[in-house]
């Protein structure tokens, strides 16, 4: 666990998040989708003017994620590597209640182990073009916007075609090209007509990363 106090620009690194051979190999420069962050107030005590509270931050992602939140309008971040929850404490000059906490967002990041090996995906077994065949679904996001997304892909050799259905739009593509663990295609944006370039990257045997303006992780259905 890495907790970042933005107001003081200091970083406290929990031992469970950085030590040991089991730590995930996270790339926090590469977001792969959104997750759900929650905060539970475990206890609160104190009297004027010194108050304190213990709380638990949780992420729905099993590893490599960041939960951004506010405590009494002060921004904080808790960054998870191999874990998905962490107990912490805070102090203030006014009583601390459940309403003191507000989760802003939760972001999942690339776990290199999911790509490079370990229990996980071995590059030597990275599938041929047929890996992308079938139906994939999940959520994608860009800034404050998010949408469900379902992709249906047909593969013929190293070429692919298919249909993409989101909350508001449905598009078809016929120019898909597959090289290694990546599928790329383009389509005209319905509203503006501008070309959108999409890259699908294999993460594991049943997940791919979608990047094309919006980004996120899709799961094989």
DRENDONU-69851 format. One record per residue (C-alpha): x, y, z. Coordinates in pm, whole numbers, plus 32768, in hexadecimal, padded with zeros to 4 digits. Each point is the difference from the previous one (the first is absolute). Layout:
N
XYZ ...
***
This chain:
221
800080008000 807A815A7FAA 7F3E811F8098 803781597F6D 7F9B813780C1 7FD780FC7EE7 7FD9812780E7 815E7FD18091 809C7F4E7ED2 80877EE880D9 7FF57E8B7FC5 7FE47EEB8102 804C7EA57F7F 7F6C7ED580B7 80E57ED58027 7EFB7F0E7F82 7FF580B67EB5 8174800B7FB3 80A87ED780A4 80057E8F7FB2 800F7F337EC5 7E877FFE7FD8 7FE481737FAE 7F5C80417EB1 80CB80A77EED 7F2381307FC5 802B810A7EF5 7F4F8131808E 804080C67EC2 7F0C7F1E7F43 7E95800A8076 7F347EDC7F79 7EA6804F8085 7F2B806D8124 7FB07F4C8145 7F2780418131 809680A38134 7F597FFD8156 805980858158 7F847F74814C 801C80CC8141 80757F098109 801180E78130 8007816F805E 805A80AE8144 808181428097 7F8F8149808C 802E81687F9A 80F280537F65 80A17EA87FC4 7F407EEF7F4B 80727EBD7F5B 7F6B7EDF7F3D 80637EB07F72 7F787F977EB0 802C7EF97EEF 802C804C7E8E 7F9E7EEF7F0A 80217FD27E89 7F397F0A7F2E 813C7FB97F32 80D07EDB8089 814A80B97FC7 809D81357F5F 7EFC810A8046 7FD9815C8092 7EDE808B80C9 7FE1817A800A 7F2A80998111 7FC5812C80E0 8005801C817A 7F5281448064 804A80927EA6 81737FA5800F 806D7F1B7EE0 80AA7EB38048 80687ECF7F39 80367E968065 80C67F357F02 7FED7E858010 80FB7F0D7F6D 7FBC7E978066 7EE4804680F1 7EA680987FDC 7FBA8090815B 80BE80C38106 7FB68083815B 806C81658049 7FC9812180F0 7FC581767FE8 7FF9812A80EC 7F49814B8006 7F82812480CB 7E907FAA7FD1 7F3B7EBB8037 803D7EF97EF1 7ECA7F4A7F80 7F9D7F2C7ED3 7FA681427F4E 816A80738020 80637F037EF3 7FB1801C7E8F 808C7F127EF6 805680B87EBF 80687EDC7F21 80B47EB37FEC 80F27FB07EE4 80937EAC7FA3 815E7FF17F6B 80C67F087F33 80897ED580C0 81337F967F38 7FEB7EA7809C 7EB77FD27F4B 80BC80347EBB 815B7F768040 7FD37EBA80B7 7FF97F75815E 7EB57F52803C 7F7C80CD7EFE 802C802D7E91 813C7F857F59 805980C27EC6 80687EBC7F5A 7E967F928014 7F7C814C7F80 7EF07F907F1A 7FEC801C7E8B 7EFC80DA7F5A 7EE57F168069 802F80758169 7F2F81387FB4 7EDE7F3B7F69 7EBA801B80C1 7F4880F080E8 80A380E880FD 7F6080F280F6 805780F28118 800A81728051 80DA810C7F64 803E81628076 809B814D7FA0 802781158102 7EAE801280B3 7F437F407EF3 7FC47E897FF9 7F397F087F33 7FB97E907FE7 809A7F5F7ECC 7FC17EB87F4F 80D97F8D7EE0 7FAC7EE17F15 812D7FA17F2C 80247F167ED5 815F7F977F95 80757F8F7EAA 81777FC57FF3 80A7813D8080 7ED280D47FAE 7ED5804D80DC 7EAA809F7FE8 7EF2803680FE 7F0780D680B9 802880E5812D 7ED2805D80D5 8014810C810E 7F0080B980D4 7FAC80EF7EE5 80A17F897EBC 80277EC77F35 810D7FE77EF4 808A7EFA7F14 81677FD67F8E 80957F337EE4 816D806F7FFB 80827F488132 816B7F8F7FF4 809F7F0980F5 81717FF18055 80747F31812A 7F288054812B 7F6A813A7F69 7ED680497F24 7FDB815B7F68 7EDB80947F44 7F6181527FB7 7EA5808F7FD3 7F6181557FBF 7F7680A2813D 7E8380127FD4 7FE18166807C 812680A87F51 806B7F0E7EF1 8167800F8080 80CA7EBE7FEE 802E7F4B814B 81237F0C8014 7FD07EDB80EF 81017F0C808A 7FA07EBF80B3 811F7F6780C7 7FFF7EA7809D 802F800D817A 7FAA7E9A805E 7F527ED47F6A 7EAD80A1803C 803F81778013 8069810E7F0C 804A81728028 7F3380ED7F27 80A981497F9C 7F5980F37F15 7FAE815080A0 7F4B7F3D810E 80C37EEB80B0 7FB37ED880DB 80157E88802D 7F137F137F4A 7FBB7E988064 7FB47EDA7F1F 7E937F98800C 
***
